[in-house]
Amino acid sequence: MPEGDDAGISPGDGLPVPATGTDTGTVPGPRREPDAGAREGTAARPRRRAPSRRPRPGPDGRGGDVTSAPESGTPATAPAPESGGEADAEPRTAADQHARADTGTGADVALAPRRETGHPDPERVSDRGRDRERERAPDPDPDRDRDHDRDPDPDLDRGRVRDGDRTRDPARRRPRSSVLRHAGELLRHPVASPVLLATALHLVWLWLLASGGGDLAAQDAWAEFVGEHPDSAYNLAWYGGLHPFSYSVLSPYLMAWLGVRSTLILAGVLSSGLLALILRRVLRRPLVPALWGAFSFTCNAASGRVTFALGVLFALGAVAMVWAWPRRWWRSAGKGRLARGAAAALLAALATTGSPVAGLFLEVVAAALFLDRRRQAAYSLAVTPPVVVALSAVLFPFQGVQPIPWWSVLFPLAGAVSAYLFVPRSWRTVRLGALVYAAGAVLTWLIPSQVGSNVERLSLLFGVVILLAAAPLVVRDWRSRRGVAMTVALVVAVGWQIGKPSYDVFATTPDDAWTAELRPLVEQLKSVDATRGRVEVVPVRSHREASALAPYVNLARGWNRQADTDRNPLFYENGNLTAESYHKWLRRWAVHYVVLPSSPPDGAGKEEAEIVRRGQPYLKEIWSGVHWRLFRVADPQPMAEPPASVTHAGAGEVSVRVPHRGAVLVRIPWSPWLGLVDAKGRRIEAPEPGEPNRHGCVRKARPQVGGPPPPGKDEPVTDTWTLLEAPRPGTYRLAAPYKLPRGTTCPSGGARIGPAEGTGGDGGQAPSADADDR
């Protein structure tokens, strides 16, 4: 991204200098000494006055000629005064000069001679007083000047002026030309024009392409969960349980409030304005790259990345604090620099809460600033994102790996190399940032992490923008070798930027059956009481099942690639998925029903779809429609160890019936936020150490081997379930409200009831929220 200056560094250090500034402040100039003649009271040589837009008072207190005043803080320059006009006559004395300065324009005041002694000149004071009296005196003929200034053309009085052989009405022509002129200026404005384009393109996306598939399916599911359970810290509808904060701290709640698509449009339009503002401050011709930036954000919308768009909005705000800080504040020291750094740090934190990937990209910018010795700006961008990620990881644990094939590194690497080679050498921060980004892309491919293929998004959004911004500065002849190389780089970057979202739209648009014909499937799931266990829906390419069925049943999977690879690596390792291993996996996750859609499956669901379609002895088909086939698992593993049973498993709460006191294993992945609630959803307090367990509590069960190692790891998957300690028979409700201290955790070494965990039997049952009312 084109660069600017940071706190404490003068503008233009390593940047292209803007053609015109936007600072409206003035710099006080040296005080002018009065002419010698003016000091002695003799006639002084007249100064050349700048034109003024309002009449300059003459000696009689009324208007003279009409000239225009210069801007504040600029020296007054104007053509020599014409002879014969009273207002243009030379002042004969210094007093006349001073009187005219007191009643003239701001430029006259700025140029009026000042007296160095502390005593006023009596003659000057008396002349000035007479002039002020004349100004205050009422005009005996107020219409004289107005009649004198009236156009003598009689046609004007009739509202018509002649233009050759044609006549036109100024009252009709002038507003039209004014509207057209303002519209043209608006379309050429480097900030307003990209905002208007982004608004139009996002509305087109909303009307034509916002299908609800792809990443939009995940956004819809999270927004619906937060809207239904705003006080729940654990979503039990996906993968057994996920924290909303592990996905994004801010975006699920903002999407639930504003709406998923409204949030995406707002983020894209505001991001286009911020990017245009940054480009305007550092480029002489910012319009073309700014317009392409608006198109880039629309491509991001086509891929459905609402969470990332929200993070990018705040990230651009943080970058704007470094490169687009108002010029009149540049000279402010102390509090001004502190406010600038604090604003950048706060926006960087908000960017990370919106999307951890956006926070990671801010670290790339911070690293480039640090290498360019702009340490203050680097610190303001770099400090808060790791703090947000660390706090989120400690309070809301999450593990997983985002896959990244080798070809996903090629385009980000090519974009980084192009940015380094083709931007001006004076753009040091951009070139250093390109090197940092290239190194990060390679490391992301070599080291498995949660970033994975998401590393391509930075180059996908801003690669073409940077090349377009640099092209007018480095390419004078497009037929030269540099021009040809720049053309090739632009063609590759543009093709990738358009091709990627086009494929996303084509591949993830769901079939009409997911909206028009879903009701029969939902009715069948309700009729078989599928809420007692989990339901496995073979994932389709659009991932529409993650949002369409999550409100009705708890899914064994969902739409979070990192969580899927961590908890279900069976589907990502070649040769590991067989009919037998699939049967074990169904029992491991307490799956009671399997749904096979007719839609094309996801890459991680092709082998599963083939296994289910062939038919298996442990799967019995109980219903089929035009678009769905529903299977019952013959020997499902219950979610709660018998003789305890799950009576209802919802997205925010699981109810367990316990016939005997004791410990019960519940197949819900452990979370420190899990606890017991009563019938009204109020959390039950955990017992204190050494006190008896009167109302029940939960604790982490011993890890169990759950499957083969996930990609990039050597150790097998382990399942850490939840153990429920029931002091007496009853129904216990497990939920995860936002309360501190977290959960209803049993004290270590105390409150253990019945036999050892996982042994089952009469003593191995689960606690209930209704038991404390008995």
C-alpha positions in Angstrom: 0.0 0.0 0.0 1.4 3.5 -0.8 3.0 4.9 2.3 3.0 8.1 4.3 4.7 9.1 7.5 4.4 8.0 11.1 4.2 9.8 14.3 7.3 11.9 14.8 8.4 11.7 11.1 8.0 14.5 8.6 5.7 13.9 5.7 7.2 12.7 2.5 9.9 10.7 4.1 10.2 7.9 1.6 6.9 8.8 -0.1 5.6 10.4 -3.2 4.8 14.0 -2.4 1.2 15.0 -3.1 0.5 17.6 -5.7 -1.7 19.7 -3.4 -2.2 19.6 0.3 -5.4 19.5 2.2 -4.3 21.5 5.2 -6.5 24.5 5.8 -4.4 25.9 8.5 -2.0 28.9 8.1 1.6 29.4 9.0 2.3 32.8 10.5 4.8 34.6 8.4 7.3 37.3 9.3 5.9 40.6 10.4 6.1 43.3 7.8 7.9 46.5 8.6 6.0 49.7 7.6 7.3 51.8 4.8 9.4 54.7 5.7 7.0 57.1 4.2 4.2 55.6 6.2 6.2 56.0 9.4 6.8 59.7 8.7 3.1 60.4 7.6 4.0 61.0 4.0 2.6 59.4 0.9 3.7 55.7 0.7 4.0 53.6 -2.4 0.7 51.6 -2.6 0.8 47.9 -2.2 -0.7 45.6 -4.8 -3.8 44.2 -3.3 -5.3 40.8 -4.0 -8.8 40.8 -5.5 -11.7 40.6 -3.0 -15.1 39.0 -3.5 -16.9 41.7 -1.5 -17.0 45.5 -2.1 -14.2 47.3 -0.5 -15.5 50.4 1.4 -14.6 53.7 -0.1 -14.0 57.0 1.6 -17.7 57.5 1.9 -18.3 54.2 3.7 -20.0 52.5 0.8 -18.9 49.8 -1.6 -16.2 50.4 -4.2 -14.9 47.9 -6.7 -15.4 44.2 -6.4 -12.2 42.1 -6.1 -11.4 38.7 -4.5 -9.5 38.0 -1.3 -6.6 35.6 -1.2 -6.6 32.6 1.0 -5.4 33.1 4.6 -1.7 32.8 5.0 -0.8 33.4 1.3 0.9 36.6 0.0 -1.5 38.9 -1.7 -0.7 39.3 -5.4 -2.9 41.0 -8.0 -2.6 43.0 -11.2 -1.7 46.6 -11.0 -4.7 48.8 -10.2 -6.4 50.5 -13.2 -6.4 54.3 -13.3 -9.5 56.4 -12.9 -11.3 54.4 -10.2 -11.8 55.9 -6.8 -11.4 52.7 -5.0 -8.1 52.1 -6.8 -6.6 55.5 -6.1 -3.4 55.6 -4.1 -3.7 56.5 -0.4 -2.0 59.8 0.1 -1.0 59.2 3.7 -0.2 56.3 6.0 -3.4 57.1 7.9 -5.4 56.5 4.7 -3.6 53.2 4.3 -4.4 52.2 7.8 -8.0 53.3 7.6 -8.4 51.3 4.4 -6.8 48.3 6.1 -9.2 48.5 9.0 -12.2 48.5 6.7 -10.9 46.3 3.8 -10.4 42.6 3.3 -8.4 40.1 5.4 -5.5 40.5 2.9 -5.5 44.3 3.5 -5.4 43.7 7.3 -2.5 41.3 6.9 -0.5 43.8 4.8 -1.3 46.9 6.9 1.8 48.6 8.4 2.1 48.3 12.1 3.6 50.9 14.5 6.6 49.7 16.4 6.2 52.1 19.3 3.5 51.5 21.9 1.9 54.9 21.3 -0.9 55.5 18.7 -0.5 58.1 16.0 -3.1 60.9 16.7 -3.6 61.6 13.0 -4.1 57.9 12.2 -6.5 57.4 15.1 -8.6 60.4 14.0 -8.8 59.3 10.4 -9.7 55.8 11.5 -12.4 57.1 13.8 -13.9 59.2 11.0 -14.0 56.1 8.7 -15.6 54.0 11.3 -18.3 56.7 11.9 -18.9 56.7 8.1 -19.4 52.9 8.2 -21.9 53.1 11.0 -23.8 56.0 9.4 -27.0 54.9 7.6 -27.0 55.1 3.9 -29.4 57.7 2.7 -29.9 56.0 -0.6 -29.5 52.2 -0.1 -30.7 51.4 -3.6 -28.2 53.6 -5.4 -25.4 51.0 -5.5 -27.8 48.3 -6.4 -29.2 50.3 -9.3 -25.7 51.3 -10.3 -24.5 47.7 -10.4 -27.5 46.5 -12.3 -26.8 45.3 -15.9 -28.0 47.9 -18.3 -29.2 45.3 -20.8 -33.0 45.6 -20.7 -33.4 41.9 -21.7 -32.0 41.0 -18.3 -34.9 42.8 -16.5 -37.3 40.6 -18.5 -35.4 37.5 -17.5 -34.0 36.8 -21.0 -30.5 37.2 -22.4 -29.5 36.9 -26.0 -27.0 34.4 -27.1 -26.5 35.0 -30.8 -29.8 34.2 -32.5 -31.0 32.1 -29.6 -32.5 33.2 -26.3 -32.3 31.3 -23.1 -33.7 31.6 -19.6 -30.8 31.8 -17.0 -33.2 30.6 -14.3 -33.6 27.4 -16.2 -30.1 27.0 -17.6 -28.0 27.8 -14.5 -29.4 25.1 -12.1 -28.9 22.5 -14.8 -25.3 23.4 -15.5 -24.6 23.7 -11.8 -26.0 20.2 -11.1 -24.0 18.7 -14.0 -20.9 20.5 -12.9 -21.2 19.2 -9.3 -22.0 15.7 -10.6 -18.9 15.8 -12.7 -16.8 17.0 -9.8 -18.2 14.2 -7.6 -17.4 11.5 -10.1 -13.9 12.8 -10.4 -13.4 13.1 -6.7 -10.7 10.6 -5.5 -12.6 9.7 -2.4 -16.3 10.2 -3.2 -16.1 8.4 -6.6 -14.7 5.1 -5.1 -17.3 5.2 -2.4 -20.1 5.6 -4.9 -18.7 2.8 -7.1 -18.3 0.4 -4.1 -21.9 1.2 -3.0 -23.2 0.3 -6.5 -21.2 -2.8 -6.9 -22.1 -4.1 -3.4 -25.8 -3.6 -4.2 -25.4 -5.5 -7.4 -23.7 -8.3 -5.4 -26.6 -8.3 -3.0 -29.3 -8.5 -5.7 -27.5 -11.1 -7.9 -24.8 -13.1 -6.1 -25.6 -13.2 -2.3 -26.7 -16.8 -2.4 -26.1 -17.9 1.1 -23.4 -20.5 0.2 -19.7 -20.6 0.8 -18.4 -18.4 3.6 -21.8 -16.7 3.8 -23.1 -20.0 5.2 -20.8 -19.8 8.1 -21.6 -16.1 8.7 -25.3 -16.8 8.7 -24.9 -19.7 11.1 -22.9 -17.7 13.6 -25.2 -14.7 13.4 -28.3 -16.8 14.0 -26.7 -18.6 16.9 -25.7 -15.3 18.6 -29.1 -13.9 17.9 -30.8 -16.8 19.6 -28.3 -17.3 22.4 -26.5 -14.0 22.9 -25.3 -15.0 26.4 -23.8 -18.4 25.4 -20.1 -18.8 25.2 -20.3 -22.3 23.5 -22.1 -23.2 20.3 -23.1 -26.9 20.7 -24.5 -27.1 17.1 -21.1 -27.5 15.4 -18.4 -30.1 16.0 -19.7 -30.9 19.5 -19.0 -27.3 20.7 -17.2 -24.2 19.5 -16.6 -20.8 21.1 -17.9 -17.9 19.1 -14.9 -15.9 20.2 -12.6 -18.5 18.6 -14.2 -17.6 15.3 -14.3 -13.8 15.8 -14.7 -11.7 18.9 -16.7 -9.0 17.3 -18.3 -10.0 14.0 -20.9 -12.6 15.1 -22.5 -10.1 17.4 -22.3 -7.2 14.9 -23.8 -9.4 12.2 -26.6 -10.5 14.5 -27.4 -6.8 15.2 -27.0 -5.3 11.7 -27.5 -8.4 9.5 -24.9 -10.4 7.7 -25.2 -8.8 4.3 -25.7 -5.3 5.8 -22.4 -5.7 7.7 -20.6 -6.8 4.6 -21.9 -3.9 2.5 -21.1 -1.3 5.2 -17.6 -2.7 5.7 -16.8 -2.8 2.0 -18.1 0.7 1.3 -16.3 2.3 4.3 -13.1 0.4 3.5 -13.2 1.8 -0.1 -13.4 5.3 1.4 -10.5 4.8 3.8 -8.3 3.3 1.1 -9.1 6.2 -1.2 -8.3 8.6 1.5 -4.9 7.0 2.1 -4.1 6.9 -1.6 -5.1 10.6 -2.0 -2.6 11.6 0.6 0.3 9.8 -1.0 -0.4 9.9 -4.7 -0.7 12.6 -7.3 -3.2 10.4 -9.3 -5.1 8.3 -6.8 -8.4 7.9 -8.7 -7.7 4.8 -10.7 -6.2 2.7 -7.9 -8.9 3.9 -5.6 -11.6 2.8 -8.0 -9.9 -0.6 -8.3 -9.8 -0.8 -4.6 -13.6 -0.5 -4.5 -13.8 -3.3 -7.0 -11.4 -5.4 -4.9 -13.7 -5.1 -1.8 -16.6 -6.2 -4.0 -14.7 -9.3 -5.0 -14.2 -10.0 -1.3 -17.9 -9.7 -0.9 -18.5 -12.2 -3.7 -16.5 -14.7 -1.8 -18.7 -14.0 1.3 -15.9 -13.0 3.7 -17.9 -10.8 6.1 -15.7 -11.4 9.1 -12.5 -10.6 7.1 -14.1 -7.5 5.6 -15.0 -6.2 9.0 -11.4 -6.7 10.2 -10.0 -5.0 7.1 -12.2 -2.0 7.8 -10.6 -1.4 11.2 -7.1 -2.3 9.8 -7.4 0.4 7.2 -8.5 2.8 9.9 -5.3 2.0 11.8 -3.2 2.4 8.7 -4.9 5.7 8.0 -3.7 7.0 11.4 -0.2 6.5 10.1 -0.5 7.7 6.5 -3.6 9.9 6.4 -3.4 11.8 9.7 -4.6 15.4 9.1 -1.7 17.6 8.0 -2.5 20.4 10.4 -2.0 17.9 13.2 1.4 16.9 12.0 3.1 19.7 13.8 1.3 19.0 17.1 3.6 17.5 19.7 3.0 15.6 22.9 -0.7 15.0 23.2 -1.2 15.0 19.4 1.3 12.3 18.8 -0.1 10.3 21.8 -3.6 10.6 20.4 -2.4 9.4 17.0 -0.6 6.4 18.4 -3.5 5.5 20.7 -6.0 5.7 17.9 -3.9 3.4 15.7 -3.4 0.9 18.5 -7.1 0.8 19.3 -8.1 0.3 15.7 -5.5 -2.4 15.4 -7.1 -4.2 18.3 -10.6 -3.8 16.8 -9.2 -5.2 13.5 -8.0 -8.3 15.3 -11.3 -8.7 17.2 -13.1 -8.5 13.8 -10.7 -11.0 12.1 -7.5 -12.4 13.4 -6.3 -12.7 9.8 -6.6 -8.9 9.4 -4.7 -8.4 12.6 -1.9 -10.7 11.2 -1.7 -8.5 8.1 -1.3 -5.5 10.3 1.8 -7.2 11.7 3.2 -7.3 8.2 2.7 -3.5 7.9 4.2 -3.0 11.3 7.2 -5.1 10.5 7.8 -3.0 7.3 7.6 0.2 9.3 10.0 -1.2 11.9 12.5 -2.2 9.2 12.2 1.3 7.7 13.1 2.8 11.1 9.6 4.2 11.8 9.5 2.7 15.2 6.7 4.7 16.8 4.2 3.9 14.0 5.4 0.3 14.1 4.8 -0.1 17.8 1.3 1.5 17.6 0.2 -1.1 15.0 2.1 -4.1 16.3 1.3 -4.2 20.1 -2.4 -4.8 20.4 -3.1 -7.6 17.9 -1.0 -10.2 19.7 -2.6 -9.2 23.0 -6.1 -9.8 21.6 -5.1 -13.2 20.1 -3.4 -14.3 23.3 -6.4 -13.3 25.5 -8.7 -15.1 23.1 -6.6 -18.2 23.1 -6.4 -18.3 26.9 -10.1 -17.5 27.6 -11.6 -19.4 24.6 -9.3 -22.3 23.7 -9.2 -23.4 20.0 -7.0 -25.6 18.0 -6.9 -26.5 14.3 -5.0 -26.3 11.0 -6.0 -24.5 7.8 -4.8 -26.6 4.8 -2.7 -24.8 2.2 -1.7 -26.6 -1.0 1.5 -25.6 -2.7 -0.2 -23.7 -5.6 -1.9 -21.4 -3.1 1.5 -19.9 -2.3 2.3 -19.1 -6.0 0.0 -16.1 -6.5 0.8 -14.4 -3.1 4.5 -14.9 -3.8 4.2 -13.5 -7.3 2.3 -10.5 -6.0 4.9 -9.7 -3.4 7.8 -10.0 -5.9 5.9 -7.8 -8.4 5.3 -5.2 -5.7 9.0 -5.2 -4.7 10.3 -4.9 -8.3 7.8 -2.5 -9.9 7.1 0.2 -7.2 9.4 3.2 -7.0 12.5 2.8 -4.9 11.4 5.7 -2.7 8.5 3.6 -1.5 10.6 1.9 1.1 7.9 0.7 3.4 5.9 -0.9 0.5 9.0 -2.7 -0.7 10.0 -3.9 2.7 6.4 -5.0 3.4 6.4 -7.0 0.1 9.5 -8.9 1.4 8.0 -9.6 4.8 4.8 -10.8 3.2 6.7 -13.1 0.8 8.6 -14.6 3.7 5.4 -15.1 5.7 3.7 -16.8 2.8 6.5 -19.4 2.4 6.6 -20.0 6.2 2.8 -20.5 6.2 3.2 -23.2 3.6 6.1 -24.9 5.5 4.6 -24.7 9.0 1.0 -25.9 9.6 -1.1 -23.3 11.3 -4.5 -21.8 11.5 -3.6 -19.3 8.8 -3.0 -21.6 5.9 -4.6 -20.6 2.7 -5.9 -17.4 4.2 -2.4 -15.9 3.7 -3.4 -15.1 0.1 -6.0 -12.6 1.0 -3.6 -9.6 1.5 -2.3 -9.9 -2.1 -5.7 -10.7 -3.4 -7.1 -7.4 -2.1 -4.3 -5.0 -2.6 -1.9 -6.5 -5.2 -3.5 -4.8 -8.2 -4.1 -1.6 -6.3 -0.3 -1.2 -5.6 0.7 -1.9 -9.1 -1.8 0.6 -10.5 -0.6 3.2 -8.0 3.0 2.6 -9.1 2.5 2.3 -12.8 2.3 6.1 -13.7 5.5 6.7 -11.7 7.7 3.9 -13.1 6.4 3.3 -16.6 6.8 6.0 -19.2 6.5 3.8 -22.3 4.4 0.8 -22.1 6.3 -0.7 -25.0 9.5 -0.7 -23.1 10.7 -3.8 -21.2 9.6 -2.3 -17.9 6.2 -1.5 -19.4 5.8 -5.0 -20.8 6.8 -6.5 -17.5 4.3 -4.3 -15.6 1.6 -5.3 -18.1 2.2 -9.0 -17.5 2.2 -8.5 -13.8 -1.1 -6.6 -14.0 -2.7 -9.2 -16.2 -1.8 -12.0 -13.9 -2.9 -10.1 -10.7 -6.2 -9.0 -12.3 -6.9 -12.5 -13.6 -6.3 -14.0 -10.2 -8.4 -11.4 -8.4 -11.3 -11.9 -10.8 -11.0 -15.6 -11.2 -10.9 -16.5 -7.4 -14.3 -14.9 -6.5 -15.8 -16.1 -9.8 -14.9 -19.7 -8.8 -16.3 -19.1 -5.3 -19.6 -17.9 -6.7 -19.8 -20.7 -9.2 -18.8 -23.5 -6.8 -20.6 -22.4 -3.7 -24.0 -21.3 -5.0 -26.4 -23.7 -3.3 -29.1 -25.6 -5.1 -32.7 -24.3 -4.8 -33.6 -27.3 -2.7 -31.8 -25.9 0.3 -34.4 -23.1 0.5 -37.5 -24.3 -1.3 -37.5 -28.0 -0.4 -35.8 -28.2 3.0 -39.0 -28.4 5.1 -39.7 -32.2 4.4 -36.3 -33.1 5.6 -36.7 -31.0 8.8 -40.1 -32.6 9.4 -38.6 -36.1 9.1 -35.8 -35.2 11.6 -38.3 -33.9 14.1 -40.5 -37.0 13.7 -37.6 -39.3 14.7 -36.5 -37.1 17.6 -33.1 -36.4 16.2 -32.3 -33.9 18.9 -31.4 -36.8 21.3 -28.1 -37.2 19.5 -26.1 -35.6 16.6 -26.8 -35.6 12.9 -24.2 -36.0 10.3 -24.9 -34.2 7.0 -22.4 -35.1 4.3 -20.9 -31.7 3.6 -21.8 -30.2 0.2 -19.7 -27.8 -1.8 -21.8 -24.8 -0.9 -21.7 -25.8 2.8 -25.3 -24.6 3.0 -26.1 -27.4 5.4 -24.1 -25.6 8.1 -26.6 -22.8 8.3 -29.8 -24.5 7.0 -30.0 -27.4 9.5 -28.0 -26.0 12.5 -31.1 -24.3 14.0 -32.9 -27.6 14.2 -30.4 -30.3 15.1 -26.8 -30.5 16.5 -24.5 -31.3 13.6 -21.5 -33.6 14.0 -19.6 -31.3 11.6 -20.2 -27.7 10.4 -18.3 -25.1 8.4 -15.0 -24.4 10.1 -12.0 -25.9 8.3 -9.6 -25.5 11.2 -11.9 -27.3 13.6 -12.7 -30.0 11.1 -9.1 -30.9 10.4 -8.4 -30.9 14.2 -11.3 -33.0 15.3 -12.0 -35.0 12.2 -8.7 -35.6 10.4 -10.1 -38.9 9.1 -11.5 -37.0 6.1 -8.3 -35.3 5.2 -5.8 -38.1 5.1 -5.7 -40.3 2.0 -6.5 -43.9 2.7 -7.7 -43.4 6.3 -11.4 -43.2 5.5 -12.9 -46.7 5.1 -16.4 -48.1 5.8 -15.1 -49.5 9.1 -13.3 -46.3 10.2 -16.4 -44.3 9.2 -18.5 -46.5 11.5 -16.2 -45.9 14.4 -16.3 -42.2 13.7 -20.1 -42.1 13.8 -20.1 -43.8 17.2 -17.3 -41.6 18.5 -19.4 -38.5 17.9 -22.7 -40.0 19.0 -24.3 -39.7 15.6 -27.8 -41.1 15.3 -28.7 -40.1 11.8 -26.9 -39.4 8.5 -28.2 -37.2 5.7 -27.0 -37.6 2.2 -27.9 -34.6 -0.1 -28.1 -34.8 -3.8 -25.9 -31.6 -4.2 -22.2 -32.0 -5.2 -20.1 -32.8 -2.1 -17.3 -30.8 -0.6 -13.7 -32.0 -1.2 -13.6 -33.4 2.3 -16.9 -35.2 1.8 -16.5 -37.0 -1.5 -15.3 -40.3 0.0 -17.9 -40.1 2.7 -20.6 -39.6 0.2 -19.5 -42.6 -1.8 -19.4 -44.8 1.3 -22.9 -43.8 2.3 -24.3 -44.1 -1.2 -23.0 -47.6 -1.6 -24.9 -48.7 1.5 -23.5 -50.1 4.8 -24.9 -52.6 7.2 -24.8 -50.1 10.0 -26.8 -47.5 8.0 -30.5 -48.1 7.4 -32.3 -45.8 5.0 -35.6 -44.6 6.6 -36.7 -41.9 4.2 -35.8 -40.4 0.8 -36.9 -37.5 -1.2 -36.0 -35.8 -4.5 -32.9 -34.1 -2.9 -32.3 -36.0 0.4 -31.7 -39.5 1.8 -32.0 -40.1 5.5 -30.3 -43.0 7.3 -30.5 -44.2 10.8 -27.3 -45.5 12.5 -28.0 -49.1 13.7 -26.0 -49.0 16.9 -25.4 -45.3 17.8 -23.3 -44.3 20.8 -25.5 -42.3 23.2 -24.3 -38.7 24.1 -24.5 -39.6 27.8 -23.3 -42.9 29.3 -26.2 -45.2 30.2 -28.2 -45.4 32.2 -28.2 -41.6 31.9 -29.7 -40.3 28.7 -29.9 -37.0 26.8 -33.5 -35.8 26.5 -32.7 -32.8 24.3 -29.6 -31.4 22.7 -29.8 -27.9 21.5 -27.4 -25.3 20.2 -27.1 -23.5 23.6 -28.1 -26.2 26.1 -28.1 -30.0 26.6 -30.5 -31.7 29.1 -29.4 -34.9 30.7 -31.7 -37.2 32.7 -29.8 -39.0 35.5 -31.6 -41.9 37.3 -28.9 -42.4 40.0 -26.4 -40.2 41.8 -22.8 -40.5 40.5 -20.5 -39.4 37.7 -21.7 -39.4 34.1 -19.6 -39.0 30.9 -21.2 -36.6 28.4 -19.8 -36.5 24.9 -19.4 -32.8 24.7 -15.8 -31.5 24.2 -14.7 -29.9 27.4 -14.8 -26.1 27.8 -14.0 -24.1 31.0 -17.2 -22.2 30.3 -19.4 -25.2 30.6 -21.6 -25.4 33.7 -25.0 -26.1 35.1 -28.0 -23.8 34.9 -31.4 -24.0 36.3 -34.7 -24.0 34.4 -34.5 -20.2 34.0 -31.0 -20.3 32.6 -29.3 -19.0 35.8 -25.9 -20.5 36.5 -25.5 -22.8 39.5 -22.6 -21.9 41.6 -19.8 -24.5 41.9 -19.1 -26.1 45.3 -16.3 -24.7 47.3 -13.3 -26.9 48.1 -14.0 -29.2 51.0 -17.8 -28.6 50.8 -20.3 -31.2 49.8 -21.6 -31.2 46.2 -25.3 -30.4 46.7 -26.3 -29.1 43.3 -23.9 -30.8 40.9 -20.8 -29.7 39.0 -18.8 -30.6 35.9 -15.1 -31.3 35.2 -12.8 -32.4 32.5 -12.7 -36.1 31.7 -9.6 -38.1 31.1 -8.4 -37.9 27.4 -9.3 -40.8 25.1 -7.9 -41.7 21.7 -10.4 -40.6 19.1 -8.7 -41.2 15.8 -5.6 -41.0 13.6 -3.2 -38.0 13.7 -4.4 -34.8 12.0 -2.5 -33.4 9.1 1.0 -32.2 10.0 1.0 -34.0 13.4 2.3 -37.4 14.7 0.1 -37.9 17.7 -3.4 -39.3 17.4 -6.5 -37.3 18.0 -7.6 -37.3 21.6 -11.1 -36.6 22.9 -11.5 -34.7 26.1 -15.2 -35.1 27.1 -17.1 -33.5 29.9 -17.8 -35.4 33.2 -20.9 -34.5 35.1 -21.1 -35.1 38.9 -24.7 -35.7 40.0 -25.4 -35.6 43.8 -28.8 -37.1 43.3 -31.2 -38.2 40.5 -32.8 -35.6 38.3 -32.5 -33.6 35.1 -29.4 -31.5 34.7 -28.9 -28.8 32.1 -25.5 -28.1 30.7 -24.8 -24.7 29.2 -22.1 -22.1 28.9 -23.3 -18.6 30.0 -20.9 -15.6 30.0 -20.3 -15.5 33.8 -17.2 -15.1 35.9 -15.9 -17.2 37.3 -16.4 -19.5 34.4 -18.6 -22.6 34.5 -19.6 -24.8 37.4 -16.3 -26.6 37.7 -15.8 -29.2 40.5 -13.0 -28.3 42.9 -9.9 -30.3 42.3 -9.6 -33.3 44.5 -13.2 -32.8 45.9 -16.8 -33.3 45.2 -16.2 -36.7 43.5 -19.2 -38.9 43.7 -19.7 -42.6 42.8 -17.3 -44.8 40.9 -14.4 -43.6 38.8 -15.2 -41.6 35.6 -16.3 -43.4 32.5 -17.1 -46.7 34.3 -20.9 -46.4 33.8 -23.1 -48.5 35.9 -25.7 -47.4 38.4 -23.4 -44.8 39.8 -22.2 -43.3 36.6 -25.0 -40.8 35.9 -25.3 -37.1 35.2 -26.4 -34.1 37.4 -29.4 -31.9 36.7 -30.6 -28.3 37.2 -34.0 -29.4 38.6 -32.4 -31.4 41.4 -31.6 -28.3 43.5 -35.3 -27.4 43.6 -36.2 -30.7 45.3 
